[in-house]
Amino acid sequence: MILSVLSALAEPTRLAAPQILHHGDEHCVCDLMRRLGVTQGRMSRHMRVLKQAGPLIDRRNAQWLRYRIKPDLAPHLRRLLDAAWVEGVIA
């Protein structure tokens, strides 16, 4: 699983998206695409990759999917994400 997470985070938009979700908040694709400056289709694909890799979950709210970091994310994966942000990988 760690390799799939690292692979998913290798793309800059997919590395930045979880930082927005870092504090446990849920965000819809529309908010993420606005904050990261990408199209809806591209943001949806990125979020699908992150969800399949394991660190994110989604919840349908009417026509929107809302994403957040998995609350029961394995501690070693949580540390991996935290390290990327603390070390300034994500600006």
MIRO-331724 format. One record per residue (C-alpha): residue in three letters; x, y, z. Coordinates in Angstrom, 3 decimals. Each point is the difference from the previous one (the first is absolute). Layout:
N
NODE	ALA	X	Y	Z;
...
//
This chain:
91
NODE	MET	0.000	0.000	0.000;
NODE	ILE	2.812	2.444	0.765;
NODE	LEU	1.278	-0.271	-3.579;
NODE	SER	-3.423	0.797	-1.422;
NODE	VAL	-0.265	3.072	2.277;
NODE	LEU	3.484	1.192	-0.973;
NODE	SER	-0.824	-0.531	-3.653;
NODE	ALA	-3.252	1.935	0.352;
NODE	LEU	1.792	2.872	1.755;
NODE	ALA	2.654	0.225	-2.733;
NODE	GLU	-2.165	2.424	-1.995;
NODE	PRO	0.021	3.611	1.336;
NODE	THR	-3.783	0.502	0.037;
NODE	ARG	-0.516	-3.331	1.777;
NODE	LEU	2.691	0.988	2.489;
NODE	ALA	-1.688	3.354	0.685;
NODE	ALA	-3.598	-1.233	0.305;
NODE	PRO	0.438	-1.961	3.260;
NODE	GLN	1.621	3.042	1.617;
NODE	ILE	-3.293	1.860	-0.415;
NODE	LEU	-1.705	-2.956	1.710;
NODE	HIS	2.704	-0.309	2.660;
NODE	HIS	-1.996	1.362	2.943;
NODE	GLY	-2.868	-2.437	-0.409;
NODE	ASP	-2.255	2.279	-2.001;
NODE	GLU	-2.050	-1.295	-2.902;
NODE	HIS	0.269	1.777	-3.327;
NODE	CYS	-1.886	-0.431	-3.234;
NODE	VAL	1.736	-0.275	-3.341;
NODE	CYS	-1.249	3.504	-0.846;
NODE	ASP	1.895	1.469	2.963;
NODE	LEU	3.147	-2.013	-0.698;
NODE	MET	0.023	0.917	-3.691;
NODE	ARG	-0.431	3.696	0.829;
NODE	ARG	2.802	-0.042	2.573;
NODE	LEU	2.391	-2.004	-2.181;
NODE	GLY	-0.876	1.591	-3.340;
NODE	VAL	-0.950	-3.137	-1.916;
NODE	THR	-3.056	-1.036	-1.978;
NODE	GLN	-2.824	-2.069	1.463;
NODE	GLY	0.829	-3.066	-2.073;
NODE	ARG	3.667	0.103	0.901;
NODE	MET	-0.706	0.523	3.710;
NODE	SER	-2.483	-2.879	0.027;
NODE	ARG	2.584	-2.307	-1.583;
NODE	HIS	2.651	1.043	2.537;
NODE	MET	-2.353	-0.608	2.896;
NODE	ARG	-0.965	-3.399	-1.386;
NODE	VAL	3.690	-0.977	-0.117;
NODE	LEU	0.519	1.151	3.593;
NODE	LYS	-3.099	-1.849	1.185;
NODE	GLN	1.088	-3.203	-1.751;
NODE	ALA	3.486	0.324	1.525;
NODE	GLY	-1.573	0.054	3.436;
NODE	PRO	0.499	3.261	1.912;
NODE	LEU	-3.350	1.614	-0.895;
NODE	ILE	-3.669	-0.831	0.301;
NODE	ASP	-2.979	1.704	-1.562;
NODE	ARG	-3.620	0.661	0.885;
NODE	ARG	-2.740	0.924	-2.437;
NODE	ASN	-1.862	3.196	0.862;
NODE	ALA	-2.737	0.508	-2.619;
NODE	GLN	1.871	0.323	-3.305;
NODE	TRP	3.394	0.647	1.665;
NODE	LEU	2.607	-2.404	1.296;
NODE	ARG	1.662	1.285	3.136;
NODE	TYR	3.475	-1.297	0.834;
NODE	ARG	1.970	-0.282	3.210;
NODE	ILE	3.009	-1.853	1.310;
NODE	LYS	-0.950	-3.438	1.239;
NODE	PRO	-0.501	0.291	3.782;
NODE	ASP	1.434	-3.472	0.599;
NODE	LEU	2.991	0.519	-2.290;
NODE	ALA	2.900	-2.191	1.081;
NODE	PRO	2.406	1.922	2.248;
NODE	HIS	2.967	-0.518	-2.334;
NODE	LEU	-1.977	1.486	-2.910;
NODE	ARG	-1.117	2.930	2.169;
NODE	ARG	3.658	0.636	0.900;
NODE	LEU	0.933	-0.153	-3.679;
NODE	LEU	-2.573	2.673	-0.865;
NODE	ASP	0.978	2.116	3.001;
NODE	ALA	3.681	-0.186	-0.942;
NODE	ALA	-0.690	1.202	-3.527;
NODE	TRP	-1.766	3.088	1.343;
NODE	VAL	2.411	0.763	2.854;
NODE	GLU	3.022	-0.254	-2.262;
NODE	GLY	-1.516	2.547	-2.350;
NODE	VAL	-0.629	-2.363	-2.875;
NODE	ILE	-3.376	1.674	-0.292;
NODE	ALA	0.165	3.786	-0.104;
//
